[in-house]
Amino acid sequence: MKGKLFGWFCVWMFLLVSGASADNAKIFREAMFKSMAGFSGVFLSCRQTPEVNPIGKSVCGKTVSYFNERSEKFRIKHDYLPFGLPQKERTKELIDRKRKLGAPLWLALELNYAETPEGFIGSARLSAEVSMGFGVDLSVPDGSPTSRPRSGTLVFWDRNSVASGDTTERLAYVLNEAIKLNMDAFFAEYMKENQK
């Protein structure tokens, strides 16, 4: 009898803690999405590893087209970094185009590609982020390491996709479809916070 009571107590505690964790996760997600409000637009870039790969041009090109289509549909001020620029030009273009938008939220696509004996694999991470020059955590006591200004990238939202294919064309197709789904999820959250 004592063992059964202890077992039920453990189950009850697990459910109580699980419910609290779910509530905390919901609160965190809502706060994160609210942080995406107030930006002057959205800026897209596509980074790939390795720098030159057989799916980069296709995936990044289709991502830019879909991004432009979605942004125009929702009447969001937007721009993108042209794909395939040399590093020196890329930095200048990035700064110039982002400045024209004011203070945009940066939607970054990180594309990874590898060839294996079984075929081709790739991953795509789509993230909404902003570069911070002097980020400070106001929730910690003075003197804490994060209470001093730090620079870095603050990520508000991200989604990852992993895919494989027996040809580079099939891999690119699957990644493009996953990116579209993830971009639709981003725009749904972005519009919810920016229509208030």
C-alpha positions as CSV (number, residue, x, y, z in Angstrom):
1,M,0.0,0.0,0.0
2,K,2.8,2.4,0.9
3,G,4.5,1.7,-2.5
4,K,1.3,2.5,-4.4
5,L,0.8,5.7,-2.5
6,F,4.4,6.8,-3.2
7,G,3.9,5.8,-6.9
8,W,0.8,7.9,-7.2
9,F,2.5,10.8,-5.4
10,C,5.3,10.7,-7.9
11,V,2.9,10.6,-10.9
12,W,1.0,13.6,-9.3
13,M,4.3,15.5,-8.8
14,F,5.4,14.8,-12.4
15,L,2.1,16.1,-13.8
16,L,2.3,19.2,-11.6
17,V,5.8,20.0,-12.7
18,S,5.1,19.2,-16.3
19,G,2.1,21.6,-16.2
20,A,4.3,24.3,-14.7
21,S,7.0,23.7,-17.3
22,A,4.4,24.0,-20.1
23,D,3.1,27.2,-18.6
24,N,6.6,28.6,-18.4
25,A,7.4,27.7,-22.0
26,K,4.2,29.4,-23.1
27,I,5.1,32.6,-21.2
28,F,8.6,32.5,-22.6
29,R,7.3,32.0,-26.2
30,E,4.8,34.9,-25.9
31,A,7.5,37.2,-24.5
32,M,9.9,36.2,-27.3
33,F,7.2,36.9,-30.0
34,K,6.3,40.3,-28.5
35,S,10.0,41.2,-28.8
36,M,9.6,41.1,-32.6
37,A,7.2,44.1,-32.6
38,G,8.3,47.6,-33.6
39,F,11.0,46.9,-36.2
40,S,10.9,49.0,-39.3
41,G,10.8,46.0,-41.6
42,V,12.5,42.7,-42.3
43,F,15.9,42.0,-44.0
44,L,16.8,38.6,-45.4
45,S,20.2,37.1,-45.9
46,C,21.3,33.6,-47.0
47,R,24.6,32.2,-45.7
48,Q,25.9,28.8,-46.8
49,T,28.5,26.3,-45.8
50,P,30.5,25.4,-47.8
51,E,30.6,28.8,-49.5
52,V,30.1,27.2,-52.9
53,N,27.8,24.2,-53.1
54,P,25.4,22.8,-55.7
55,I,22.2,23.7,-53.9
56,G,23.0,27.2,-52.6
57,K,22.0,29.2,-55.7
58,S,18.7,27.3,-56.1
59,V,17.7,27.3,-52.4
60,C,18.7,30.9,-51.7
61,G,17.2,32.1,-54.9
62,K,13.8,30.5,-54.2
63,T,14.0,31.7,-50.6
64,V,14.4,35.3,-51.7
65,S,11.5,35.0,-54.2
66,Y,9.2,33.5,-51.5
67,F,10.4,36.1,-48.9
68,N,9.6,39.0,-51.4
69,E,6.2,37.4,-52.1
70,R,5.2,37.0,-48.4
71,S,6.6,40.5,-47.5
72,E,4.6,42.2,-50.3
73,K,1.5,40.2,-49.4
74,F,1.6,41.5,-45.8
75,R,2.8,45.0,-46.9
76,I,6.1,44.7,-44.9
77,K,9.0,47.0,-45.7
78,H,11.7,44.6,-46.8
79,D,15.0,44.0,-48.6
80,Y,17.5,41.2,-49.0
81,L,21.3,40.7,-49.4
82,P,21.9,39.5,-53.0
83,F,23.3,36.0,-53.0
84,G,26.8,35.2,-54.1
85,L,28.6,38.6,-53.6
86,P,32.3,38.5,-52.8
87,Q,33.0,39.2,-49.1
88,K,34.2,42.8,-49.5
89,E,31.0,43.7,-51.5
90,R,28.8,41.7,-49.2
91,T,29.7,43.7,-46.1
92,K,29.1,47.0,-47.9
93,E,25.8,45.9,-49.5
94,L,24.6,44.5,-46.1
95,I,25.2,47.8,-44.3
96,D,23.8,50.0,-47.1
97,R,20.6,47.9,-47.6
98,K,19.9,47.5,-43.9
99,R,20.3,51.3,-43.3
100,K,17.8,52.1,-46.0
101,L,15.2,50.0,-44.0
102,G,15.9,51.9,-40.8
103,A,16.0,49.3,-37.9
104,P,14.9,46.0,-39.5
105,L,14.6,42.6,-38.0
106,W,17.1,40.3,-39.7
107,L,15.8,37.0,-41.1
108,A,18.8,34.9,-41.6
109,L,18.9,31.6,-43.6
110,E,21.9,29.4,-42.8
111,L,22.3,26.6,-45.3
112,N,24.6,23.6,-44.8
113,Y,25.4,21.0,-47.4
114,A,27.4,17.7,-47.4
115,E,27.9,14.8,-49.8
116,T,27.9,11.3,-48.3
117,P,28.3,7.8,-49.9
118,E,24.5,7.4,-49.5
119,G,23.6,10.7,-51.1
120,F,23.3,14.3,-50.2
121,I,22.3,15.9,-46.9
122,G,21.5,19.5,-46.0
123,S,20.2,21.6,-43.2
124,A,18.5,25.0,-43.2
125,R,18.2,27.2,-40.1
126,L,15.9,30.2,-40.4
127,S,16.2,32.7,-37.6
128,A,14.8,36.1,-36.8
129,E,17.6,38.1,-35.0
130,V,19.1,41.4,-34.4
131,S,22.7,42.4,-33.8
132,M,23.2,44.2,-30.5
133,G,26.0,46.7,-29.8
134,F,25.3,47.1,-26.1
135,G,23.0,44.4,-24.8
136,V,22.3,44.4,-21.1
137,D,20.4,41.9,-19.0
138,L,18.2,44.1,-16.7
139,S,16.9,41.1,-14.7
140,V,20.3,40.4,-13.0
141,P,21.9,42.2,-10.1
142,D,24.5,44.9,-10.7
143,G,28.0,43.5,-11.0
144,S,26.8,40.3,-12.7
145,P,28.7,39.6,-15.9
146,T,25.5,40.1,-18.0
147,S,24.7,43.4,-16.4
148,R,27.6,45.0,-18.3
149,P,27.0,46.0,-22.0
150,R,27.9,43.1,-24.4
151,S,27.7,42.9,-28.2
152,G,26.3,39.9,-30.1
153,T,23.3,38.5,-31.8
154,L,20.0,38.3,-30.1
155,V,17.8,35.5,-31.6
156,F,14.0,36.0,-31.2
157,W,12.8,33.0,-33.2
158,D,14.4,30.1,-35.2
159,R,13.4,26.9,-36.9
160,N,15.7,24.1,-38.2
161,S,15.2,21.6,-41.0
162,V,17.3,18.7,-42.0
163,A,16.9,16.8,-45.2
164,S,18.5,14.3,-47.5
165,G,18.1,13.3,-51.1
166,D,19.6,11.0,-53.7
167,T,20.3,14.0,-56.0
168,T,21.1,17.6,-55.3
169,E,17.8,18.6,-57.1
170,R,15.7,16.5,-54.7
171,L,17.6,17.8,-51.7
172,A,17.1,21.4,-52.8
173,Y,13.4,20.8,-53.4
174,V,12.8,19.3,-50.0
175,L,14.8,22.1,-48.3
176,N,12.8,24.7,-50.2
177,E,9.5,23.3,-49.1
178,A,10.7,23.2,-45.5
179,I,11.9,26.8,-45.7
180,K,8.5,27.9,-47.0
181,L,6.8,26.2,-44.1
182,N,9.2,27.8,-41.6
183,M,8.9,31.2,-43.3
184,D,5.1,31.0,-43.1
185,A,5.4,30.3,-39.4
186,F,7.7,33.3,-39.0
187,F,5.4,35.7,-40.9
188,A,2.3,34.4,-38.9
189,E,4.0,35.3,-35.6
190,Y,5.6,38.5,-36.9
191,M,2.2,39.8,-38.2
192,K,0.4,38.8,-35.0
193,E,2.8,41.1,-33.0
194,N,3.0,43.9,-35.6
195,Q,-0.8,44.4,-36.3
196,K,-1.6,45.5,-32.7
